[in-house]
Amino acid sequence: MELAILGLERAGKTSLFNAVTGGDLPTGGYAPGADPHVGVAHVPDDRLDRLCELFRSRRRTAAEIRWIDYPVSAFGAEGPGSRFLQQLGRADALVHVTRAFQSGSVPHPHGSVDPDRDIEALQLELALADLDLIERRLARIDAEARSIRAAERGRLGRDRDLLVRLRAPLESGRALRALEFDEPSRRDLAAYPFLTRLPVLLVVNISEADLPRAREVEREIAGRHGGPGVAVAALCASLEAELAQLDPREAEAMRADLGVAPESPAGRAVSEAYALLGLHSFLTASEDECRAWALPRGATALEAAGKIHSDMERGFIRAEVARWEELVAGGSFAELRRRGRLRTEGKSYVVQDGDVLNILFNL
């Protein structure tokens, strides 16, 4: 799964990237022609710590999401980000960083700090890119329709009707993610790399002084810009990037000194993005490794087996399933089996968040 970080100039995109990936990249602007930064963020999961302690595991492996920090602030068809439009369309979700802090040393490129204005400006850039894609595709459809027989124009006509239907809401400022489609239209829509169809995490980059009211800021922004496929998180990206370089105990102590909550807002932003992607985690546990695996909500035990190894999917027999909290309380799989709390499930079992799976298979 892949998240694309976007934002206007000096919004704090690279600071956020450093905060969630533990990177230490320079901030303050990209060189012309620079490539995107690519990194991996681990999804916070306290359940892994409990299982690692129980099994005395040698390795702890969290679920991961790729984050990509794009080196431009304009993404219209003619803007400097136009060369990245195809890559953006392949992302699974967008992370839109918007600035809500004042800084004398880092002036806002538009002179004043206005998160609402900046959110709407980037939304307009993405909508214009989608509209340009529609116009180019309609021109190709019309040209192709003139060169084929009338009996063969059915598919082209269906595509044309869909694209024309999308044009009006985009021109009025609505994102495609907010529209409802029937299943055939959703399948047709998936063939196009529209940017406003993607879920979006709005990250409001606030100052350290505003950290005590971070949740209030989130509610305010969600009230004005929320909707289907939109989540909001407020954090101080520069502070989180600094804390990401520290040992967890040192970071916790620094948070205490600052008088802010001990949990990391950057970690919560990663978790919000994970949920926005429609993912949850199942777990595997042994002395060798305790691991969280990303899985789409609604996926089956057979699909979970394939996540672990293709051999497990091909030779799947059954899955032994324990709830993580019952496993921790019971102390072992054997004890849960004795209590009748270790379930046996087949291929079609829908895996739940926090299930601990032991896949039995034979090739």
N, C-alpha and C positions, 0 to 999 in steps of 0.2 A: 504494500500500500504506500502511496506517495502523496505528500502534501506540498503544495506550491506556496511559498511565502511571497506576498505582494505588499506594496505600500508606496505612498508618495515619498519623495526625497526627504531624508532626515526623520523618518518616522520611527526608526529603530529596528528595521528588519534584521540586520546582521546581529544586533545585540540579542534579539529574540532567538535567532538561529544558534548563537553561542550558548544561550541559557538552556535550551532544550537538548542540545547535542553534546554539551560540555566542551565545545570548541573554544578557541582563543584567537579567532580571526580579527584582523583590524577592522574598525568601524569608521564611519565618516565619509563613505563614498567609494565607488568602484572606479577603476581605470577604464577608459573607453574600450569597448570590445571585450570586456572581461567575461569569463564563463561563470555560470551559476555555482554557488557553493552547494555541495551535497553532503549530507550527514545523516546519522541515525539517532533517533530518540528512543530511549527505553520507556515503556509504559509503566508507571508506578503500580506496584502490586504488593501490598503488605502480606498477602496470603502466601507468597513465595517465601518470605522470611520465616513464617511460622512452619511451613513444611520443611524448609532446609534445616531448621533447628530440630524438628522431629526426626528426620531421616539422617541427620548429620552429613548432609550432602557435600560433595566436593565442589560442585559447581551450582551457581544460581544463574539462570538465563531468563531474562524478562522478554516479553513480546516487544517487537520493534516496529517503528514506522520511519520511512525515509522522509526527510524534510529537505526541500530545495529552496535556496534563497536566490531569487532572480535579481540581476544587477541593474535593473531599470525601474522607473516609476511610471512609465506611460506605456499602455498596451493596446492602443488603437491600431487600426490596420496600417497607418502610416507612421506610428510612433517608434521610438527606439527599441521598444520591446517586440516589434512585429516579427523579428527573427525567432522569437521564443513562442509564438502563438501555437504552433503545432505541438510543442512539448507541453505547454500549459493545458491544452485540450486533452492530453493523456493523463493528467493528474486525477486523483480520486477526490480531492477536495482542495479548496483554496484557504489560505490563512492570510487575512487582510489586517495588516498592522496599521493602526491609526494613532496619530500623536495627540496626547492630551496633557503634555507637560510644557512649562515655560523654561527657557534656558537662554541666558544672555550669551553664553559661549557657543551655543548651537541655535542660531536664529532659524525660525520657520521660513521655508522658501516662499510662502505666500504672505509673510509679514505677521500674521496673527494665528493663534492656535484655535482651531475650530474643528473638532472631531466629526461633527455632523457634515460639514462642508466637504471634508476630505473623504469620508465614506461615500458620499454621493458622487464625488468627482471620480473616484476609481470605479464605482459601479457604472458610471456613464462610459468610461473608457472600455470596460468589458462589454457593455451593451453595444457600443459602436463596432467593436470587433466582431460580435455575433451578427450584427446587421450587415456588415461587409461580407461575411461568409454567406449569408442568405442571398444577397444580391448576386454574388459571383456564381453561386450554385444555380440560381434561377436562370441566369443567362446561359449556363451550360445546358440546363434542362431544355430550354426553348430551342437552342441550336440543335440538340440531339433529336428532339421531337420532330423537327422539320426533315430529318434525314432517315426516318424509319416509317414503316407502314402504320396506319391508324390503329390496326388491331394490336400492335405491340406497344402502344403508348400508355397502357394502364398503370404500370409501376411509376412511370415518370409523372403521370397525372396525380397519383397519390402523393408522391414526394412534393410536387409543386403545391398542392393544396395545403400540406402540412407547413411548408415554409412560408407561404403567404399568411397562414393563420398565426405564425410566430412573429411576424413582422410588426403587427400593431401593438402588442403588449411591450415589445422592446422599445418601440418608438415613444411609448408613453412612460418609460422608465421602470417597467416591471421586469424582474428577473425570471428566466424560464423555470427556475426551481420552484417558483411560487404557483405555477400553473398545474392544472390537473389534466392527465391524458389517459386515454384508454390503453389497453395492453398493446394493440397493434401500433398505435402512435408512439408509445414508449420504445418499442423495438426499432421503429424507423428513426426516432430521435437519437438513439444510441449510436447511430452510424455517423453522426456529425459531432465534431469536437467543440460544441458550444460551451463557452466559459460560464455564462450565467446559469447554466443548468446544474453546475457543480455545487455541492454543499459548501458553506463558508463558515469559518471560525473568525469572528471579529475580535482581534486582540487590541484592547485599548491600553496604550503605553502611557502610564501615569507617572507622576513624580513620587519620590519616597514620602514626601509630606502627605500625599493623598492615599497612601496605602491603607490607613484605617477605614476609609470609606470606599474601598475597592468594590465590595458587593453592591453598594448603592450605585456606583458608576455603572456596573454591569446591568443593573435593573433599568437605569435610565436609558442606556444605549439599546438594550433589548426592546424597551417600550417603543423606541422610535424607528429601529431598524431590524427588529426581529421578524421571525416568520418561519415558514417551513424550510427545513434544511439550513437554519442559521443558529449558531451558538455564539455566546459572548464570554470573554474572559478579560479581566483587568489585572495588570501587573506592571511593575517597574522593570523594564527589560534590562537596563544597564546594571541594576542591583542584582537581578537574577543571574546575569552572565557572570558577575563577580563571584557570587555565591557558588555557582556551578564549578568553579575552580578549586573550591575548598573541600576538605574532608567533611563528610556529612555531619559529624559531631561539631566541627568548627562552624559549619553553616548554621546549624541549629542554635549554637551559642550566639552567633551574630544576630540571628533573627530575634532572639530573646533580648539582646542589648538594644535592638532597634524598637522593641515593643510591638512586633508584628507576629502574626500567627506562625506556629512552628512548621506547618505544612507549606510546601513550595507552590506558589501560584503558577510557576512554569510547569511543574509536574501536573497540576490540575488542568492547565491548558492542553497538555499532551493527552490527558485522560478525556477531556472534552472532545478533542479531535478524534480520538479512538472511537468514542460513542457516535460522533457525527458520521463516521465512515460506516456505521452499522456493524461494528465489530464488538466482540466480547472475547473472553479468554477461557479456555479449558486448560487444565494443568496435568502434568505428569510428575511423578515423584519417586525417587529411589536414592540409594546411597551415592550413586554416581552423579546424579543431576536432578535438580528440581527446576522445572521449566514451565513458562506460560506460553501458550500458543494462540495466536490471533486466528479467529474463526468468525465468519459472517453469522449474525444472528439468524436462527432458523436452520442452520446447517446440521447435517446428520452425523452419527457416529462413524459411518463409512467415510464421509468427507474429512472428519477429524483424523481418522487413521491415515488418510492420504497426506495430510499435513505433516505427520510424523515421518512417514516413509512410504513410498509407492508400493513396496512389497507388502506392507500391512494392509493397504487398501485392496490389493489383488487377492491376497490370501485371507481376508477378514473372516473370522469365525464368530466372535462375539466381543463385546466390551464389558469389562467390569467397571462399575461406576460408583464412586463414593462422593459425597458432598465434602468439600474441603474442611469445613468446620467439624463435621462428625469424625473425619479421619484424625484431625488434631486432637479432639477430645478422646477418641478411642485409643489412639497411640499406635495403631498398625492396621494394615489391611486384614491381617489374620483375625484381629479382635472384632473388626466390623463384620467379617464373614461369620464369626461365632455368634454375634448378636443379630444376624440376619439383616444387616444394614448395608452390605455390599451387594448392589444390584447387578443383575446380568441383563444386558440390553443387546438388541440386534442392530442390523444395518440402518434401519429407518429411525432409530431413536434420535430425537432432536436434542442436541447437546445444550446444556444450560451453563450460564456463566458461573464459574467456580466449581464445575464438575472436575473431579480427578479421575482420569481414565487409565485403565490398563487394558491394552488391546491384545487379544489373543488371535493369532493368525497361523496359517499353515500354507506353504507353497508346495 
